[in-house]
Amino acid sequence: VNIIFHSAATVKFDEALKVAVQLNLESVKHILDLAKKTQNLKALVHVSTAYCNCDLLHIEEKIYPPSLHPQKILDAVEWMDEDILDQLTPRLLGQKPNTYTFTKQMAEFLISEQGGGLPIAIVRPSIVTATWQEPLRGWVDNFNGPTGLMAAISKGILRSILGDKQAIADLIPVDIVVNALIAAAWNTGLQHGRHEGSGDSSSTDALALSVQPPRIYNVTSGQLNSFTWGQLQTLTNEFLVKHPTNNCVRVPKASFTSSSTWHYLNWIMNHQLPAWVLDLWMYASGRKAIYIRYSQKILKSLQSVEYFTSHEWQFKNENILQLFEHLSSVDRKEFNF
């Protein structure tokens, strides 16, 4: 084995802290242990998220220390009762909006502490969406993030979203992310090979490699090709009227609002009441009532993404731009990001 890509994680924002720590933090320790035993390792690429430091507005391509050391969380999860841990979660999260961003930041810090001497790159994509080109345009296999919102909008059952129309929607197609991951692995292996070829293990280059921090790549679009939630609203509504999906309940028309009061009123009038009426009709016609359940599910999804649709971040992109410059002209087309 020459290259390890670590992209396994729970991306559920409201995941219980114990589960999030086990899947997003403890797993990283196991991956590092595996990497240290891999004799011919050229690159370990860890997939993080651009929002692991979302309590900051300006995010550079570097590792930021968490408010609590990862080992303390790992120890607490090991012995603490799950109910007590759930009660403590809001205090432990601090300024972080959810357990996902909390554990992903800790994972990065753990890598920087325990990954010394390993050829490591950390790739931070922003909001990953359907493909741009490969394997085909618009391919997606889940309803996470904006995909789920668009699916609900397309059926006419989502009309109001709490968010800032002027804020950047930092979306990134999944094939762009994959290309960046491959390029990051290539560049990490290249740099590692240069250090290996420097001669004696006690040389200055070898010593520098052992303490060199992981290279961070912010794979984000906001500062390079900005796109706002307001633009997303306009284009989505236009597109879904021209190309309607099957079994629409109403004409697709969703809007972002920064007023929580207006959003709440909209939710009552445009979501809850129609859901009750539709379920009464389904019940009267001898069919299973589903719309109230759908409405509650959508509300839960909306609440988990409100933080990201209501805020805006400035991401630095020097490393990812330099990486692209290092590619040959052929590779820039083949692994375009």
C-alpha positions as a Markdown table, in Angstrom:
| # | Residue | x | y | z |
|---|---|---|---|---|
| 1 | Val | 0.0 | 0.0 | 0.0 |
| 2 | Asn | 1.4 | 3.4 | -1.0 |
| 3 | Ile | -1.6 | 5.7 | -0.5 |
| 4 | Ile | -4.3 | 5.9 | 2.1 |
| 5 | Phe | -7.4 | 8.0 | 1.6 |
| 6 | His | -9.3 | 8.5 | 4.9 |
| 7 | Ser | -12.8 | 9.7 | 3.9 |
| 8 | Ala | -14.9 | 7.7 | 6.3 |
| 9 | Ala | -17.0 | 9.8 | 8.8 |
| 10 | Thr | -20.5 | 10.4 | 10.0 |
| 11 | Val | -21.7 | 13.6 | 8.3 |
| 12 | Lys | -24.9 | 13.7 | 10.4 |
| 13 | Phe | -24.8 | 17.2 | 12.0 |
| 14 | Asp | -26.9 | 16.2 | 15.0 |
| 15 | Glu | -25.2 | 12.9 | 15.7 |
| 16 | Ala | -24.8 | 12.0 | 19.4 |
| 17 | Leu | -21.4 | 13.1 | 20.6 |
| 18 | Lys | -20.3 | 9.5 | 21.6 |
| 19 | Val | -21.0 | 8.2 | 18.1 |
| 20 | Ala | -19.4 | 11.3 | 16.4 |
| 21 | Val | -16.2 | 10.9 | 18.5 |
| 22 | Gln | -16.0 | 7.2 | 17.8 |
| 23 | Leu | -16.4 | 7.6 | 14.0 |
| 24 | Asn | -14.7 | 11.0 | 13.4 |
| 25 | Leu | -12.0 | 11.0 | 16.0 |
| 26 | Glu | -11.1 | 7.6 | 17.4 |
| 27 | Ser | -11.0 | 6.2 | 13.8 |
| 28 | Val | -8.3 | 8.7 | 13.0 |
| 29 | Lys | -6.1 | 7.2 | 15.7 |
| 30 | His | -6.6 | 3.8 | 14.1 |
| 31 | Ile | -5.7 | 5.2 | 10.7 |
| 32 | Leu | -2.5 | 6.8 | 12.0 |
| 33 | Asp | -1.5 | 3.5 | 13.7 |
| 34 | Leu | -2.1 | 1.7 | 10.4 |
| 35 | Ala | -0.1 | 4.3 | 8.4 |
| 36 | Lys | 2.8 | 4.0 | 10.8 |
| 37 | Lys | 2.9 | 0.2 | 10.0 |
| 38 | Thr | 2.7 | 0.8 | 6.3 |
| 39 | Gln | 6.3 | 0.4 | 5.1 |
| 40 | Asn | 5.9 | 1.9 | 1.6 |
| 41 | Leu | 3.5 | 4.7 | 2.4 |
| 42 | Lys | 3.8 | 7.7 | 0.1 |
| 43 | Ala | 0.8 | 9.7 | 1.2 |
| 44 | Leu | -2.0 | 9.7 | 3.8 |
| 45 | Val | -4.8 | 12.0 | 2.7 |
| 46 | His | -7.4 | 12.9 | 5.4 |
| 47 | Val | -10.7 | 14.3 | 4.3 |
| 48 | Ser | -11.8 | 17.0 | 6.7 |
| 49 | Thr | -14.3 | 19.9 | 6.1 |
| 50 | Ala | -13.8 | 23.6 | 5.5 |
| 51 | Tyr | -16.2 | 24.2 | 8.4 |
| 52 | Cys | -14.2 | 22.5 | 11.1 |
| 53 | Asn | -13.2 | 26.0 | 12.2 |
| 54 | Cys | -16.5 | 27.6 | 11.5 |
| 55 | Asp | -16.4 | 29.6 | 14.8 |
| 56 | Leu | -13.8 | 31.8 | 12.9 |
| 57 | Leu | -14.7 | 34.1 | 10.0 |
| 58 | His | -11.4 | 34.0 | 8.2 |
| 59 | Ile | -10.0 | 30.5 | 7.8 |
| 60 | Glu | -6.5 | 29.9 | 6.6 |
| 61 | Glu | -4.9 | 26.6 | 5.4 |
| 62 | Lys | -3.5 | 25.7 | 8.8 |
| 63 | Ile | -4.5 | 23.7 | 11.8 |
| 64 | Tyr | -6.2 | 25.6 | 14.6 |
| 65 | Pro | -6.0 | 24.2 | 18.2 |
| 66 | Pro | -9.4 | 23.1 | 19.7 |
| 67 | Ser | -10.7 | 24.4 | 23.0 |
| 68 | Leu | -10.3 | 21.0 | 24.5 |
| 69 | His | -7.6 | 18.4 | 23.9 |
| 70 | Pro | -8.8 | 15.4 | 21.8 |
| 71 | Gln | -7.5 | 12.9 | 24.3 |
| 72 | Lys | -9.8 | 14.3 | 27.0 |
| 73 | Ile | -12.8 | 13.8 | 24.8 |
| 74 | Leu | -11.7 | 10.3 | 23.9 |
| 75 | Asp | -11.3 | 9.5 | 27.6 |
| 76 | Ala | -14.6 | 11.0 | 28.5 |
| 77 | Val | -16.5 | 9.0 | 25.8 |
| 78 | Glu | -14.8 | 5.8 | 27.0 |
| 79 | Trp | -16.1 | 5.9 | 30.6 |
| 80 | Met | -18.9 | 8.5 | 30.7 |
| 81 | Asp | -22.6 | 7.4 | 30.6 |
| 82 | Glu | -24.2 | 8.4 | 27.2 |
| 83 | Asp | -27.1 | 10.3 | 28.8 |
| 84 | Ile | -24.7 | 12.4 | 30.9 |
| 85 | Leu | -22.5 | 13.0 | 27.8 |
| 86 | Asp | -25.6 | 14.2 | 25.9 |
| 87 | Gln | -26.4 | 16.7 | 28.6 |
| 88 | Leu | -22.8 | 18.0 | 28.6 |
| 89 | Thr | -22.6 | 18.2 | 24.8 |
| 90 | Pro | -23.8 | 21.9 | 24.4 |
| 91 | Arg | -21.2 | 23.1 | 26.9 |
| 92 | Leu | -18.4 | 20.9 | 25.3 |
| 93 | Leu | -19.3 | 22.2 | 21.8 |
| 94 | Gly | -18.8 | 25.9 | 22.9 |
| 95 | Gln | -19.0 | 28.0 | 19.7 |
| 96 | Lys | -19.3 | 25.0 | 17.4 |
| 97 | Pro | -22.8 | 24.5 | 16.0 |
| 98 | Asn | -22.8 | 20.7 | 16.0 |
| 99 | Thr | -20.9 | 17.5 | 16.9 |
| 100 | Tyr | -19.7 | 17.1 | 13.2 |
| 101 | Thr | -17.6 | 20.3 | 13.1 |
| 102 | Phe | -16.5 | 19.8 | 16.7 |
| 103 | Thr | -15.1 | 16.3 | 16.1 |
| 104 | Lys | -13.6 | 17.1 | 12.6 |
| 105 | Gln | -11.5 | 20.0 | 14.1 |
| 106 | Met | -10.3 | 17.6 | 16.9 |
| 107 | Ala | -9.4 | 15.0 | 14.2 |
| 108 | Glu | -7.1 | 17.5 | 12.4 |
| 109 | Phe | -5.4 | 18.5 | 15.7 |
| 110 | Leu | -4.9 | 14.8 | 16.5 |
| 111 | Ile | -3.3 | 14.2 | 13.1 |
| 112 | Ser | -0.9 | 17.1 | 13.7 |
| 113 | Glu | 0.1 | 15.8 | 17.1 |
| 114 | Gln | 0.4 | 12.1 | 16.4 |
| 115 | Gly | 1.2 | 12.0 | 12.6 |
| 116 | Gly | 4.8 | 13.3 | 12.9 |
| 117 | Gly | 7.0 | 11.7 | 10.3 |
| 118 | Leu | 4.1 | 10.6 | 8.1 |
| 119 | Pro | 3.5 | 12.1 | 4.6 |
| 120 | Ile | 0.1 | 13.7 | 5.4 |
| 121 | Ala | -2.3 | 16.0 | 3.5 |
| 122 | Ile | -5.6 | 17.3 | 4.8 |
| 123 | Val | -8.2 | 18.2 | 2.3 |
| 124 | Arg | -11.1 | 20.5 | 3.4 |
| 125 | Pro | -14.0 | 20.6 | 1.0 |
| 126 | Ser | -16.9 | 23.1 | 1.6 |
| 127 | Ile | -20.5 | 22.0 | 0.9 |
| 128 | Val | -20.2 | 19.0 | -1.4 |
| 129 | Thr | -22.8 | 18.7 | -4.0 |
| 130 | Ala | -23.6 | 16.6 | -7.2 |
| 131 | Thr | -21.0 | 16.1 | -9.9 |
| 132 | Trp | -20.1 | 18.7 | -12.4 |
| 133 | Gln | -18.9 | 16.3 | -15.1 |
| 134 | Glu | -17.7 | 12.9 | -13.9 |
| 135 | Pro | -18.9 | 10.1 | -14.0 |
| 136 | Leu | -21.8 | 12.0 | -15.5 |
| 137 | Arg | -23.3 | 15.5 | -15.0 |
| 138 | Gly | -25.4 | 15.9 | -11.9 |
| 139 | Trp | -24.7 | 12.4 | -10.4 |
| 140 | Val | -25.5 | 12.2 | -6.6 |
| 141 | Asp | -26.2 | 9.3 | -4.3 |
| 142 | Asn | -27.5 | 11.0 | -1.1 |
| 143 | Phe | -29.8 | 13.7 | 0.1 |
| 144 | Asn | -27.3 | 15.4 | 2.4 |
| 145 | Gly | -27.1 | 19.2 | 2.5 |
| 146 | Pro | -28.4 | 21.3 | -0.4 |
| 147 | Thr | -29.4 | 18.1 | -2.3 |
| 148 | Gly | -32.1 | 17.3 | 0.2 |
| 149 | Leu | -33.3 | 20.9 | 0.2 |
| 150 | Met | -33.6 | 20.9 | -3.6 |
| 151 | Ala | -35.4 | 17.6 | -3.6 |
| 152 | Ala | -38.0 | 19.0 | -1.1 |
| 153 | Ile | -38.3 | 22.3 | -3.1 |
| 154 | Ser | -38.8 | 20.3 | -6.3 |
| 155 | Lys | -41.9 | 18.6 | -4.8 |
| 156 | Gly | -43.3 | 21.9 | -3.7 |
| 157 | Ile | -43.2 | 20.9 | 0.0 |
| 158 | Leu | -40.4 | 23.3 | 1.0 |
| 159 | Arg | -41.2 | 27.0 | 0.6 |
| 160 | Ser | -39.2 | 28.9 | 3.2 |
| 161 | Ile | -35.6 | 28.6 | 4.3 |
| 162 | Leu | -33.9 | 30.6 | 7.0 |
| 163 | Gly | -30.8 | 32.2 | 5.6 |
| 164 | Asp | -29.0 | 35.2 | 4.2 |
| 165 | Lys | -29.6 | 35.7 | 0.4 |
| 166 | Gln | -26.5 | 37.8 | 0.1 |
| 167 | Ala | -24.2 | 35.2 | 1.8 |
| 168 | Ile | -21.9 | 33.0 | -0.3 |
| 169 | Ala | -23.2 | 29.5 | -0.8 |
| 170 | Asp | -19.8 | 27.7 | -0.8 |
| 171 | Leu | -20.8 | 24.7 | -3.0 |
| 172 | Ile | -18.2 | 22.4 | -4.5 |
| 173 | Pro | -19.1 | 19.5 | -6.9 |
| 174 | Val | -17.9 | 16.1 | -5.6 |
| 175 | Asp | -15.8 | 15.3 | -8.8 |
| 176 | Ile | -13.9 | 18.5 | -8.1 |
| 177 | Val | -13.2 | 17.3 | -4.6 |
| 178 | Val | -12.1 | 13.9 | -5.8 |
| 179 | Asn | -9.7 | 15.4 | -8.4 |
| 180 | Ala | -8.2 | 17.6 | -5.6 |
| 181 | Leu | -7.8 | 14.5 | -3.4 |
| 182 | Ile | -5.9 | 12.7 | -6.1 |
| 183 | Ala | -3.7 | 15.7 | -6.8 |
| 184 | Ala | -3.0 | 16.2 | -3.1 |
| 185 | Ala | -1.9 | 12.5 | -2.8 |
| 186 | Trp | 0.4 | 12.9 | -5.8 |
| 187 | Asn | 2.0 | 16.1 | -4.5 |
| 188 | Thr | 2.4 | 14.6 | -1.0 |
| 189 | Gly | 4.1 | 11.5 | -2.4 |
| 190 | Leu | 6.3 | 13.7 | -4.6 |
| 191 | Gln | 7.5 | 15.8 | -1.6 |
| 192 | His | 8.0 | 12.7 | 0.5 |
| 193 | Gly | 10.0 | 11.1 | -2.2 |
| 194 | Arg | 12.3 | 14.1 | -2.4 |
| 195 | His | 12.9 | 14.0 | 1.4 |
| 196 | Glu | 13.5 | 10.2 | 1.2 |
| 197 | Gly | 16.1 | 10.7 | -1.6 |
| 198 | Ser | 18.0 | 13.3 | 0.5 |
| 199 | Gly | 20.2 | 10.6 | 1.9 |
| 200 | Asp | 20.9 | 9.8 | 5.6 |
| 201 | Ser | 17.9 | 9.7 | 7.9 |
| 202 | Ser | 19.8 | 12.1 | 10.2 |
| 203 | Ser | 20.0 | 14.7 | 7.5 |
| 204 | Thr | 18.4 | 18.1 | 7.9 |
| 205 | Asp | 15.7 | 17.3 | 5.3 |
| 206 | Ala | 14.7 | 14.1 | 7.0 |
| 207 | Leu | 14.5 | 15.9 | 10.3 |
| 208 | Ala | 12.4 | 18.6 | 8.7 |
| 209 | Leu | 10.0 | 15.9 | 7.4 |
| 210 | Ser | 9.5 | 14.4 | 10.8 |
| 211 | Val | 8.3 | 17.7 | 12.3 |
| 212 | Gln | 6.7 | 19.2 | 9.2 |
| 213 | Pro | 3.0 | 19.9 | 9.7 |
| 214 | Pro | 0.4 | 18.3 | 7.3 |
| 215 | Arg | -0.3 | 20.4 | 4.2 |
| 216 | Ile | -3.8 | 21.8 | 4.3 |
| 217 | Tyr | -5.9 | 22.3 | 1.2 |
| 218 | Asn | -9.1 | 24.4 | 1.4 |
| 219 | Val | -11.2 | 23.1 | -1.5 |
| 220 | Thr | -13.7 | 25.9 | -1.5 |
| 221 | Ser | -15.3 | 28.1 | -4.2 |
| 222 | Gly | -16.5 | 31.2 | -2.4 |
| 223 | Gln | -13.5 | 33.4 | -3.0 |
| 224 | Leu | -12.7 | 32.0 | -6.4 |
| 225 | Asn | -16.1 | 31.7 | -8.1 |
| 226 | Ser | -18.7 | 33.2 | -5.7 |
| 227 | Phe | -22.3 | 32.1 | -5.7 |
| 228 | Thr | -24.9 | 33.3 | -3.2 |
| 229 | Trp | -27.9 | 31.6 | -1.6 |
| 230 | Gly | -30.1 | 34.2 | -3.4 |
| 231 | Gln | -28.7 | 33.1 | -6.8 |
| 232 | Leu | -29.4 | 29.5 | -5.8 |
| 233 | Gln | -33.0 | 30.4 | -5.0 |
| 234 | Thr | -33.5 | 32.2 | -8.3 |
| 235 | Leu | -31.9 | 29.5 | -10.5 |
| 236 | Thr | -33.6 | 26.6 | -8.6 |
| 237 | Asn | -37.1 | 28.0 | -8.9 |
| 238 | Glu | -36.6 | 28.8 | -12.6 |
| 239 | Phe | -35.1 | 25.4 | -13.4 |
| 240 | Leu | -37.7 | 23.4 | -11.5 |
| 241 | Val | -40.6 | 25.1 | -13.3 |
| 242 | Lys | -39.0 | 24.4 | -16.7 |
| 243 | His | -38.1 | 20.8 | -15.7 |
| 244 | Pro | -40.7 | 19.7 | -13.1 |
| 245 | Thr | -40.3 | 16.4 | -11.2 |
| 246 | Asn | -42.9 | 13.8 | -10.9 |
| 247 | Asn | -45.7 | 14.0 | -8.3 |
| 248 | Cys | -45.3 | 17.7 | -7.4 |
| 249 | Val | -47.7 | 18.8 | -4.6 |
| 250 | Arg | -47.4 | 22.5 | -5.5 |
| 251 | Val | -45.5 | 24.6 | -8.0 |
| 252 | Pro | -41.9 | 24.7 | -6.7 |
| 253 | Lys | -41.2 | 28.1 | -5.2 |
| 254 | Ala | -38.9 | 28.5 | -2.3 |
| 255 | Ser | -37.3 | 31.7 | -0.8 |
| 256 | Phe | -34.6 | 32.5 | 1.7 |
| 257 | Thr | -35.4 | 34.9 | 4.6 |
| 258 | Ser | -33.2 | 36.3 | 7.3 |
| 259 | Ser | -36.1 | 36.9 | 9.6 |
| 260 | Ser | -36.8 | 34.0 | 12.0 |
| 261 | Thr | -40.3 | 35.4 | 12.8 |
| 262 | Trp | -41.3 | 35.5 | 9.1 |
| 263 | His | -39.8 | 32.1 | 8.6 |
| 264 | Tyr | -41.8 | 30.7 | 11.5 |
| 265 | Leu | -45.0 | 32.2 | 10.2 |
| 266 | Asn | -44.2 | 30.9 | 6.7 |
| 267 | Trp | -43.6 | 27.5 | 8.2 |
| 268 | Ile | -47.0 | 27.4 | 9.9 |
| 269 | Met | -49.0 | 28.7 | 6.9 |
| 270 | Asn | -47.0 | 27.1 | 4.0 |
| 271 | His | -45.9 | 23.8 | 5.5 |
| 272 | Gln | -47.8 | 22.7 | 8.6 |
| 273 | Leu | -51.3 | 23.6 | 7.5 |
| 274 | Pro | -51.0 | 22.2 | 4.0 |
| 275 | Ala | -49.5 | 19.0 | 5.5 |
| 276 | Trp | -52.5 | 18.6 | 7.8 |
| 277 | Val | -54.9 | 19.2 | 4.9 |
| 278 | Leu | -53.1 | 16.8 | 2.6 |
| 279 | Asp | -52.9 | 14.1 | 5.3 |
| 280 | Leu | -56.7 | 14.4 | 6.0 |
| 281 | Trp | -57.3 | 13.9 | 2.3 |
| 282 | Met | -54.9 | 10.9 | 2.2 |
| 283 | Tyr | -56.7 | 9.4 | 5.2 |
| 284 | Ala | -60.2 | 10.0 | 3.8 |
| 285 | Ser | -59.2 | 8.4 | 0.5 |
| 286 | Gly | -57.9 | 5.3 | 2.4 |
| 287 | Arg | -54.2 | 6.0 | 1.9 |
| 288 | Lys | -51.3 | 6.3 | 4.3 |
| 289 | Ala | -50.9 | 9.8 | 5.8 |
| 290 | Ile | -47.3 | 10.9 | 5.1 |
| 291 | Tyr | -47.1 | 14.7 | 4.7 |
| 292 | Ile | -47.0 | 15.7 | 8.4 |
| 293 | Arg | -44.1 | 13.2 | 8.8 |
| 294 | Tyr | -42.4 | 14.7 | 5.8 |
| 295 | Ser | -42.9 | 18.2 | 7.1 |
| 296 | Gln | -41.3 | 17.3 | 10.5 |
| 297 | Lys | -38.4 | 15.6 | 8.7 |
| 298 | Ile | -37.8 | 18.7 | 6.5 |
| 299 | Leu | -37.9 | 21.0 | 9.5 |
| 300 | Lys | -35.3 | 18.9 | 11.3 |
| 301 | Ser | -33.1 | 19.1 | 8.2 |
| 302 | Leu | -33.5 | 22.8 | 7.9 |
| 303 | Gln | -32.6 | 23.4 | 11.5 |
| 304 | Ser | -29.3 | 21.5 | 11.0 |
| 305 | Val | -28.2 | 23.7 | 8.0 |
| 306 | Glu | -29.5 | 27.1 | 9.2 |
| 307 | Tyr | -26.2 | 28.0 | 10.7 |
| 308 | Phe | -24.5 | 27.5 | 7.3 |
| 309 | Thr | -27.1 | 29.3 | 5.2 |
| 310 | Ser | -27.0 | 32.3 | 7.7 |
| 311 | His | -23.3 | 32.8 | 7.9 |
| 312 | Glu | -20.4 | 33.5 | 5.5 |
| 313 | Trp | -16.7 | 32.6 | 5.7 |
| 314 | Gln | -13.6 | 33.8 | 4.0 |
| 315 | Phe | -11.4 | 30.8 | 3.0 |
| 316 | Lys | -7.7 | 31.2 | 2.0 |
| 317 | Asn | -6.8 | 29.1 | -1.0 |
| 318 | Glu | -3.1 | 29.6 | -1.5 |
| 319 | Asn | -2.1 | 25.9 | -1.2 |
| 320 | Ile | -4.9 | 24.6 | -3.4 |
| 321 | Leu | -4.0 | 27.1 | -6.1 |
| 322 | Gln | -0.3 | 26.3 | -5.9 |
| 323 | Leu | -1.1 | 22.6 | -6.2 |
| 324 | Phe | -3.0 | 23.3 | -9.4 |
| 325 | Glu | 0.0 | 25.3 | -10.7 |
| 326 | His | 2.3 | 22.3 | -10.1 |
| 327 | Leu | 0.2 | 20.0 | -12.3 |
| 328 | Ser | 1.2 | 19.5 | -16.0 |
| 329 | Ser | -1.1 | 20.9 | -18.6 |
| 330 | Val | -2.4 | 17.4 | -19.3 |
| 331 | Asp | -3.1 | 16.7 | -15.6 |
| 332 | Arg | -4.9 | 20.0 | -15.2 |
| 333 | Lys | -7.5 | 18.7 | -17.7 |
| 334 | Glu | -7.6 | 15.2 | -16.4 |
| 335 | Phe | -7.7 | 16.2 | -12.7 |
| 336 | Asn | -9.3 | 19.6 | -13.1 |
| 337 | Phe | -10.2 | 21.4 | -9.8 |
